Amino acid sequence: MCLGVPGRVVSVREGFAEVDFWGVRREVCLDIVDEPVAPGDYILNHVGFAIRRIPAEDIAQTLALYETLLAEAPSNDLMVADVRGEISATGKR
């Protein structure tokens, strides 16, 4: 199973976006995203590629789902461990 992670687009330039994932900023390729994105949009990222723009009406529910996942998943869950590792690397959580 693969985990896509939601993030907020900070900036866009030449086929790439800088995306904020809970305080971690990463460059993400926009080559396969399903529709154009702009700063302030949220995308679902998988292995460095934006795979879809999250519709505005779904953002709050999507972020809440991930917050629940991070709070309640067992410590040995490998997918959640990856997300937690990225977040803890920033020292922001």
C-alpha contacts under 8 A as a table, 3 or more apart, distances in Angstrom:
res1	aa1	res2	aa2	distance
2	C	46	H	7.90
2	C	79	M	7.83
3	L	46	H	6.81
3	L	79	M	6.63
4	G	44	L	5.69
4	G	45	N	5.16
4	G	46	H	4.70
4	G	47	V	7.96
5	V	21	F	7.75
5	V	44	L	5.39
5	V	45	N	5.10
5	V	46	H	6.58
5	V	83	V	8.00
6	P	21	F	6.86
6	P	42	Y	6.57
6	P	43	I	5.55
6	P	44	L	4.42
6	P	45	N	6.07
6	P	62	T	7.66
6	P	63	L	7.25
7	G	19	V	5.83
7	G	20	D	5.35
7	G	21	F	4.68
7	G	22	W	7.47
7	G	42	Y	5.40
7	G	43	I	5.57
7	G	44	L	6.53
7	G	45	N	7.23
8	R	19	V	5.40
8	R	20	D	5.16
8	R	21	F	6.77
8	R	39	P	7.62
8	R	40	G	5.99
8	R	41	D	5.79
8	R	42	Y	4.38
8	R	43	I	6.51
9	V	12	V	7.48
9	V	17	A	6.41
9	V	18	E	6.02
9	V	19	V	4.42
9	V	20	D	6.39
9	V	37	V	7.71
9	V	38	A	6.71
9	V	39	P	4.87
9	V	40	G	5.35
9	V	41	D	5.46
9	V	42	Y	5.89
9	V	43	I	7.14
10	V	17	A	7.11
10	V	18	E	5.38
10	V	19	V	5.39
10	V	20	D	6.61
10	V	39	P	4.94
10	V	40	G	6.29
11	S	17	A	5.49
11	S	18	E	5.24
11	S	19	V	7.29
11	S	38	A	7.12
11	S	39	P	5.13
12	V	15	G	7.29
12	V	16	F	5.83
12	V	17	A	4.29
12	V	18	E	6.49
12	V	37	V	7.87
12	V	38	A	6.53
12	V	39	P	6.72
13	R	16	F	5.42
13	R	17	A	6.22
15	G	29	C	6.21
15	G	30	L	5.19
15	G	31	D	6.32
16	F	27	E	6.56
16	F	28	V	5.56
16	F	29	C	4.60
16	F	30	L	5.28
16	F	31	D	7.95
17	A	27	E	5.63
17	A	28	V	5.25
17	A	29	C	6.54
17	A	30	L	6.87
18	E	25	R	6.46
18	E	26	R	5.64
18	E	27	E	4.57
18	E	28	V	6.27
19	V	25	R	5.40
19	V	26	R	5.43
19	V	27	E	6.22
19	V	28	V	6.72
20	D	23	G	5.74
20	D	24	V	5.49
20	D	25	R	4.41
20	D	26	R	6.63
21	F	24	V	4.94
21	F	25	R	6.12
21	F	26	R	7.72
21	F	87	I	7.68
22	W	87	I	6.35
23	G	87	I	6.99
23	G	90	T	6.74
23	G	92	K	6.65
24	V	86	E	6.98
24	V	87	I	6.34
24	V	89	A	7.97
24	V	90	T	6.17
27	E	48	G	7.26
28	V	45	N	7.48
28	V	48	G	4.92
28	V	49	F	5.39
28	V	50	A	6.27
29	C	32	I	7.82
29	C	48	G	6.10
29	C	49	F	4.76
29	C	50	A	6.15
30	L	33	V	5.46
30	L	49	F	6.21
30	L	50	A	5.50
30	L	51	I	7.84
31	D	49	F	7.42
31	D	50	A	7.73
32	I	49	F	7.07
32	I	50	A	6.69
32	I	51	I	5.88
33	V	36	P	7.22
33	V	49	F	7.53
33	V	50	A	5.15
33	V	51	I	4.42
33	V	52	R	4.84
33	V	53	R	6.83
34	D	51	I	6.47
34	D	52	R	5.03
34	D	53	R	6.66
35	E	52	R	7.04
35	E	53	R	6.51
36	P	53	R	7.77
37	V	41	D	6.16
37	V	43	I	7.97
37	V	53	R	6.78
38	A	41	D	5.68
41	D	53	R	7.21
41	D	54	I	7.52
41	D	56	A	7.69
42	Y	53	R	5.97
42	Y	54	I	5.41
42	Y	55	P	7.72
42	Y	56	A	7.80
42	Y	59	I	7.12
43	I	50	A	6.03
43	I	51	I	7.29
43	I	52	R	5.68
43	I	53	R	4.31
43	I	54	I	5.24
44	L	50	A	5.67
44	L	51	I	5.81
44	L	52	R	5.45
44	L	53	R	6.34
44	L	54	I	6.59
45	N	48	G	6.23
45	N	49	F	5.42
45	N	50	A	4.40
45	N	51	I	5.88
45	N	52	R	7.61
46	H	49	F	5.31
46	H	50	A	6.42
46	H	51	I	6.70
50	A	53	R	7.53
54	I	58	D	6.45
54	I	59	I	6.32
55	P	58	D	5.37
55	P	59	I	6.58
56	A	59	I	5.45
57	E	60	A	7.33
58	D	61	Q	5.51
58	D	62	T	6.02
59	I	62	T	5.11
59	I	63	L	6.09
60	A	63	L	5.32
60	A	64	A	6.08
61	Q	64	A	5.08
61	Q	65	L	6.17
62	T	65	L	5.16
62	T	66	Y	6.50
63	L	66	Y	5.17
63	L	67	E	6.18
64	A	67	E	5.00
64	A	68	T	6.19
65	L	68	T	5.16
65	L	69	L	6.16
66	Y	69	L	4.83
66	Y	70	L	6.06
67	E	70	L	5.16
67	E	71	A	6.12
68	T	71	A	5.07
68	T	72	E	5.88
68	T	73	A	7.98
69	L	72	E	5.44
69	L	73	A	5.48
69	L	80	V	7.35
70	L	73	A	5.96
70	L	80	V	6.39
70	L	83	V	7.94
70	L	84	R	7.15
73	A	77	D	6.62
73	A	80	V	6.97
74	P	77	D	5.62
75	S	80	V	7.96
75	S	81	A	7.09
76	N	81	A	7.21
77	D	80	V	5.51
77	D	81	A	6.03
78	L	81	A	4.89
78	L	82	D	6.34
79	M	82	D	5.30
79	M	83	V	6.71
80	V	83	V	5.12
80	V	84	R	6.03
81	A	84	R	5.01
81	A	85	G	5.88
82	D	85	G	5.11
82	D	86	E	6.36
83	V	86	E	5.27
83	V	87	I	6.31
84	R	87	I	5.10
84	R	88	S	5.95
85	G	88	S	5.19
85	G	89	A	6.10
86	E	89	A	5.30
86	E	90	T	7.24
87	I	90	T	5.74
87	I	91	G	7.27
87	I	92	K	7.02
87	I	93	R	6.69
88	S	91	G	5.19
88	S	92	K	6.62
88	S	93	R	5.96
90	T	93	R	7.68
